[in-house]
Amino acid sequence: MAAKLNFTSKVRAGMAAERVSAGERLAEADVVNIAQRDAGVPNAVDTPAAPPAEVVEAPLSLHAVRKISVEDVVSNPYNPRAFYSAETIDELAESFATQGQITPILVTRLAAFPGQYVIVDGERRIRAARSRGDKFIDADVREGLDNQNLYLRAYHANKEREEQTVFDDALAWKKLLDDRVYVDQIELGVAVGEDPKHISKVIALTSLPPYLLQRMAQHRKDVGLGHAYNIKLIFDRAGATVAEHWLAQVVEGKASVRKLEAAASAEAGARSVGPRRTHYQSRVQFNRPDGVALGELKLFGDGRAELSLKGIAPSDQQRLAERVKAVIEQWASEMDTTGAT
């Protein structure tokens, strides 16, 4: 009885097919033969590659390369990348014009998107094709991929190209956990080969405003996870303006991770103490004829005046308020007349 092909053998076979150039793609029989050989099937021999031929729209057990309509392609709902450079899309579109599409996009089909192809790998290529107004695009169609495959295949492909950033990871990992594709950070960490503490630190960046994440991603060569995490702490403790200041310092090469840690600690200390109170410059105290204190009027250097009274009977409060109002209105009228400020 023939040995059963496991998932690893299928992936190996698919990767072997992807490594050849567009003019040297293996025929389906070659891919199956390689998978059988990797699985230990006896009498498995190499089969000469057949000349390229048009692939018909038929369900295949592994994959098939064909031209599909650009309009029928939808983005990966678990795309590991969130930030794209318009310049790189334009460069790729120019490459399409001069060299054609060298590598097919990788797509699959999901019940959630009937009649459409879901991108596994190739978001930049489809964006470039759309920017050119192309009607069709070459696609490697894979069947039977689930949500975890949608993410992991694209994630590892981007890591190999050094395109993935922690800012992309932050948004992708949060969505994977929110949608229960992975039950917790431990399972996700095993899938991507990262420590759960690292996962937690990266996901914490999602509390930053999108424009700050975008700016960090644009300067990913200067802004690492250590910088970003401490800027996140500064944002939480001091607000956007202070966080933007420190991000600019990082981009300009003026702030190290250690300097940001010190700034974040300082903001934490200031927050625990609370806002600094401005001391009054002068104070007028009010007492009843019998010496019992009624309150005080504090005058501050910034132009404020605070009147605080206590022990006033409810029946007298309205009468007192009207008298205070009349005094203030008279004073304001005199100020207008004299032109004083």
C-alpha positions in Angstrom: 0.0 0.0 0.0 1.4 3.5 -0.9 2.6 5.6 2.0 0.2 8.4 3.0 1.6 11.9 2.2 1.8 14.0 5.3 1.4 17.8 5.5 5.2 18.4 5.7 5.8 16.5 2.5 3.1 18.5 0.7 4.7 21.8 1.9 8.1 20.6 0.7 6.7 19.8 -2.7 5.1 23.2 -3.0 8.3 24.9 -2.0 10.2 22.9 -4.6 7.8 24.0 -7.3 8.1 27.7 -6.2 11.9 27.8 -6.5 11.9 27.3 -10.2 11.5 30.2 -12.6 8.3 31.0 -14.4 9.7 29.3 -17.6 10.7 26.2 -15.7 7.7 25.4 -13.5 7.3 21.7 -12.7 4.2 20.0 -14.0 1.7 18.6 -11.6 3.1 15.1 -12.0 6.5 16.2 -11.0 5.2 17.8 -7.8 3.3 14.7 -6.8 6.4 12.5 -7.6 8.6 14.7 -5.4 6.1 14.5 -2.6 6.0 10.7 -2.9 9.8 10.5 -2.9 10.0 12.6 0.3 7.3 10.5 1.9 9.3 7.3 1.2 7.1 5.8 -1.5 9.1 2.9 -3.1 9.9 3.1 -6.9 9.4 6.8 -6.9 11.5 8.2 -9.8 12.1 11.6 -11.3 9.9 12.4 -14.3 11.2 14.8 -17.0 9.5 18.2 -16.7 6.7 18.6 -19.3 6.7 21.8 -21.4 4.6 24.6 -20.0 1.0 24.2 -20.8 -2.2 26.2 -20.1 -3.8 24.9 -16.9 -7.5 24.3 -17.0 -9.8 25.4 -14.2 -10.0 22.1 -12.5 -9.6 21.2 -8.8 -6.2 19.9 -8.0 -5.0 18.0 -4.9 -1.9 20.3 -4.4 -1.8 23.5 -6.5 -2.1 25.0 -10.0 -0.8 28.1 -11.6 -3.2 30.0 -13.8 -4.3 33.5 -14.8 -7.2 34.8 -12.7 -9.2 38.0 -12.7 -7.8 40.8 -10.6 -11.3 41.7 -9.6 -11.8 38.3 -8.1 -8.8 38.7 -5.7 -9.4 39.8 -2.1 -6.8 40.6 0.5 -5.7 38.1 3.2 -7.9 38.8 6.3 -4.8 37.8 8.4 -2.2 39.5 6.3 0.9 39.8 8.5 1.7 43.2 6.9 -0.2 46.3 7.6 2.1 49.0 6.3 3.0 49.4 2.7 5.2 52.0 1.0 3.6 53.7 -2.0 7.1 54.0 -3.6 7.7 50.2 -3.5 4.3 49.6 -5.1 5.1 52.0 -7.9 8.5 50.4 -8.4 6.9 47.0 -8.7 4.4 48.3 -11.2 7.3 49.6 -13.3 8.9 46.2 -13.1 5.7 44.6 -14.4 5.8 47.0 -17.4 9.4 46.1 -18.3 9.8 42.5 -17.2 6.3 41.2 -16.7 5.1 39.4 -13.6 8.0 37.1 -12.6 6.5 35.4 -9.5 2.8 34.3 -9.3 0.8 35.4 -6.3 -0.2 32.6 -3.9 -4.0 32.4 -3.3 -6.5 30.0 -1.9 -10.3 29.8 -1.7 -12.4 30.1 1.4 -16.1 29.6 2.1 -16.3 33.1 3.6 -15.4 34.5 0.1 -17.4 32.6 -2.4 -16.3 32.9 -6.0 -13.1 34.8 -5.0 -9.5 34.1 -4.4 -7.9 35.0 -1.1 -4.3 36.2 -1.1 -1.9 34.2 1.0 1.3 35.9 -0.4 1.4 38.7 -2.9 -0.4 41.8 -1.6 2.2 44.1 -3.2 1.9 42.4 -6.5 -1.9 42.7 -6.6 -1.6 46.3 -5.6 0.9 46.9 -8.4 -1.4 45.2 -10.9 -4.4 47.2 -9.8 -2.4 50.5 -10.1 -1.6 49.5 -13.7 -5.2 48.6 -14.5 -4.3 45.0 -15.3 -7.3 42.7 -15.8 -5.5 39.4 -15.0 -2.7 38.2 -12.8 -0.7 35.0 -12.6 -1.7 33.0 -9.5 -0.6 29.8 -7.7 -3.9 28.4 -6.5 -3.7 26.3 -3.4 -6.6 24.4 -2.0 -7.4 23.5 1.6 -5.6 26.3 3.5 -7.1 27.4 6.8 -6.8 30.7 8.7 -3.6 29.6 10.4 -2.0 28.8 7.0 -3.2 32.1 5.7 -1.2 33.8 8.3 1.9 31.6 8.8 2.7 31.2 5.1 2.7 34.9 4.5 4.5 35.6 7.8 7.4 33.3 7.0 7.6 34.6 3.4 7.9 38.2 4.7 10.4 37.3 7.4 12.6 35.7 4.7 12.4 38.9 2.7 13.1 41.0 5.8 9.8 42.9 5.1 8.1 42.1 8.3 8.3 44.7 11.2 7.1 44.5 14.8 4.5 47.1 13.9 3.0 44.8 11.3 3.2 42.0 13.9 1.4 44.1 16.5 -1.7 44.5 14.4 -1.7 41.0 12.9 -1.1 39.2 16.2 -3.9 41.2 17.9 -6.4 40.3 15.2 -5.3 36.6 15.3 -6.0 36.5 19.0 -9.2 38.6 18.8 -10.6 36.2 16.1 -9.5 33.2 18.2 -7.3 31.8 15.4 -4.9 31.2 18.2 -6.4 30.7 21.7 -3.8 32.6 23.6 -0.3 34.2 23.4 1.3 30.9 24.3 -0.1 29.1 21.3 0.6 32.0 19.0 4.2 32.2 20.3 4.7 28.5 19.5 3.4 29.0 16.0 5.7 32.0 15.2 8.6 30.8 17.3 8.5 33.7 19.8 8.4 33.9 23.6 4.9 34.9 24.9 6.6 37.8 26.7 7.8 39.1 23.4 4.3 38.6 21.9 2.7 40.6 24.8 5.2 43.4 24.4 4.6 43.7 20.7 0.8 43.6 21.0 0.9 46.4 23.6 2.0 48.7 20.7 -1.6 48.5 19.3 -2.6 51.0 22.0 -0.7 53.7 20.1 -2.6 55.8 17.5 -2.4 54.4 14.0 -0.5 57.4 12.7 2.3 56.9 15.3 2.6 53.2 14.3 2.7 54.2 10.6 5.5 56.7 11.3 7.5 54.1 13.2 7.0 51.6 10.4 8.3 54.1 7.9 11.5 54.5 10.0 11.8 50.8 11.0 15.6 50.9 10.5 15.8 53.5 13.3 12.9 52.4 15.5 13.2 49.0 17.1 10.9 47.3 19.6 12.8 48.7 22.6 12.3 52.3 21.3 8.6 51.7 20.3 7.6 50.1 23.6 9.1 52.9 25.7 7.4 55.5 23.4 4.2 53.6 24.1 4.8 54.0 27.9 5.5 57.7 27.4 2.3 58.1 25.3 0.3 56.4 28.1 1.8 58.7 30.8 2.3 62.0 29.1 0.2 62.0 25.9 0.7 62.2 22.1 2.8 65.5 22.0 5.5 64.2 24.3 5.5 60.8 22.5 5.9 62.5 19.1 8.8 64.5 20.5 10.6 61.4 21.6 9.9 59.6 18.4 11.5 62.5 16.4 14.5 62.2 18.7 14.9 58.5 17.9 14.6 59.1 14.2 17.2 61.8 14.4 19.5 59.5 16.3 19.4 61.6 19.5 17.6 59.1 21.8 18.7 55.6 22.7 16.5 52.9 24.3 18.1 53.7 27.7 17.3 57.4 27.3 13.7 56.6 26.5 13.5 54.3 29.5 14.7 57.2 31.7 12.1 59.5 30.1 9.3 56.9 30.6 10.3 56.5 34.3 10.4 60.2 34.8 6.9 60.5 33.4 5.7 57.7 35.7 7.1 59.6 38.7 5.5 62.8 37.6 2.2 61.0 37.2 2.3 59.4 40.6 3.0 62.8 42.3 0.2 64.4 40.3 0.0 67.9 38.7 2.1 70.5 40.4 0.0 73.1 42.2 0.6 76.8 41.7 0.9 78.6 45.0 -1.2 81.7 45.5 0.5 85.2 45.8 -1.9 86.7 48.3 -4.9 85.7 50.4 -7.8 87.6 52.0 -9.5 85.8 54.9 -13.1 86.4 56.0 -14.4 86.0 59.6 -17.7 86.6 61.3 -17.9 89.4 64.0 -17.5 86.6 66.6 -14.2 85.5 65.0 -15.5 82.3 63.4 -13.8 81.8 60.0 -16.1 82.2 56.9 -13.5 81.5 54.1 -10.9 83.2 52.0 -10.1 84.8 48.6 -6.9 83.6 47.0 -5.1 85.6 44.3 -2.7 83.8 41.9 0.0 85.3 39.7 -1.6 83.9 36.6 -4.6 86.1 37.0 -6.9 83.7 38.8 -8.9 84.5 41.9 -10.6 81.8 44.0 -13.3 82.6 46.5 -14.1 79.9 49.1 -16.8 80.3 51.8 -18.3 78.0 54.3 -21.0 77.9 57.0 -23.5 80.0 55.0 -27.1 79.2 55.7 -29.1 78.1 52.6 -31.5 81.0 53.0 -28.5 83.4 52.8 -26.7 81.8 49.9 -28.7 83.3 47.1 -28.6 86.8 48.6 -24.8 86.6 49.0 -24.4 85.3 45.5 -26.4 88.3 44.1 -24.2 90.8 46.1 -21.0 89.1 44.9 -22.3 89.2 41.3 -23.1 92.9 41.6 -19.6 93.7 43.0 -17.9 91.8 40.2 -20.1 93.4 37.5 -19.4 96.9 38.8 -15.7 96.1 38.9 -15.8 94.8 35.3 -17.7 98.0 34.2 -15.0 100.2 35.7 -12.3 98.2 34.0 -14.0 98.8 30.6 -14.3 102.5 31.3 -10.7 102.9 32.2 -9.4 100.6 29.5 -7.4 98.6 31.9 -6.8 94.9 31.4 
